[in-house]
Amino acid sequence: MNNNTWSLFDKNFHREAKNIVNLGDLTEVARPWFADFANDPKVQSALQDLNRPGVRQRRALDFLGLDLVPAM
């Protein structure tokens, strides 16, 4: 397993992004999935929090219905 790459999965709509190298790109990777919520401040805040490691990121992943796992 390569711990330098990650995969992002949408639990609700079966979307996925594999082999993400830079976790600082999570916001931009997931943003198109939430385009219908561009005017929702809670969704936009959660998208920004995807790039903040730790508790904020875990809460954002949960709120947005996403899983972040090491790529295989």
KAJO-V581640 format. One record per residue. N is the residue number from 0. RES is the residue in one small letter. SS is DSSP state (~ for helix, > for strand, _ for the rest). OMEGA is omega in whole degrees, 0 to 359 (* if undefined). NEAR is the number of other ideal C-beta (glycine too) atoms within 12 Angstrom. Layout:
# KAJO-V581640
n=N res=RES ss=SS omega=OMEGA near=NEAR
n=N res=RES ss=SS omega=OMEGA near=NEAR
This chain:
# KAJO-V581640
n=0 res=m ss=_ omega=179 near=10
n=1 res=n ss=_ omega=183 near=13
n=2 res=n ss=_ omega=180 near=11
n=3 res=n ss=_ omega=177 near=12
n=4 res=t ss=_ omega=185 near=20
n=5 res=w ss=> omega=174 near=31
n=6 res=s ss=> omega=180 near=24
n=7 res=l ss=> omega=182 near=35
n=8 res=f ss=> omega=174 near=24
n=9 res=d ss=> omega=184 near=21
n=10 res=k ss=_ omega=185 near=18
n=11 res=n ss=_ omega=187 near=13
n=12 res=f ss=_ omega=175 near=15
n=13 res=h ss=_ omega=173 near=11
n=14 res=r ss=_ omega=179 near=21
n=15 res=e ss=> omega=173 near=21
n=16 res=a ss=> omega=184 near=29
n=17 res=k ss=> omega=175 near=18
n=18 res=n ss=> omega=175 near=18
n=19 res=i ss=> omega=183 near=28
n=20 res=v ss=_ omega=184 near=17
n=21 res=n ss=_ omega=180 near=15
n=22 res=l ss=~ omega=175 near=27
n=23 res=g ss=~ omega=179 near=16
n=24 res=d ss=~ omega=185 near=20
n=25 res=l ss=~ omega=180 near=32
n=26 res=t ss=~ omega=183 near=30
n=27 res=e ss=~ omega=176 near=19
n=28 res=v ss=~ omega=185 near=30
n=29 res=a ss=~ omega=186 near=37
n=30 res=r ss=~ omega=180 near=23
n=31 res=p ss=~ omega=180 near=17
n=32 res=w ss=~ omega=184 near=29
n=33 res=f ss=~ omega=182 near=30
n=34 res=a ss=~ omega=179 near=14
n=35 res=d ss=~ omega=182 near=11
n=36 res=f ss=~ omega=183 near=20
n=37 res=a ss=_ omega=181 near=13
n=38 res=n ss=_ omega=180 near=10
n=39 res=d ss=_ omega=184 near=15
n=40 res=p ss=~ omega=179 near=11
n=41 res=k ss=~ omega=179 near=16
n=42 res=v ss=~ omega=181 near=25
n=43 res=q ss=~ omega=177 near=21
n=44 res=s ss=~ omega=179 near=20
n=45 res=a ss=~ omega=177 near=30
n=46 res=l ss=~ omega=178 near=33
n=47 res=q ss=~ omega=181 near=24
n=48 res=d ss=~ omega=176 near=26
n=49 res=l ss=_ omega=181 near=37
n=50 res=n ss=_ omega=180 near=25
n=51 res=r ss=_ omega=183 near=20
n=52 res=p ss=_ omega=176 near=17
n=53 res=g ss=_ omega=187 near=13
n=54 res=v ss=~ omega=182 near=11
n=55 res=r ss=~ omega=179 near=19
n=56 res=q ss=~ omega=180 near=27
n=57 res=r ss=~ omega=178 near=18
n=58 res=r ss=~ omega=179 near=19
n=59 res=a ss=~ omega=178 near=30
n=60 res=l ss=~ omega=180 near=31
n=61 res=d ss=~ omega=181 near=17
n=62 res=f ss=~ omega=183 near=25
n=63 res=l ss=~ omega=180 near=36
n=64 res=g ss=_ omega=183 near=22
n=65 res=l ss=> omega=172 near=36
n=66 res=d ss=> omega=175 near=22
n=67 res=l ss=> omega=184 near=31
n=68 res=v ss=> omega=175 near=20
n=69 res=p ss=> omega=179 near=17
n=70 res=a ss=_ omega=179 near=20
n=71 res=m ss=_ omega=* near=11
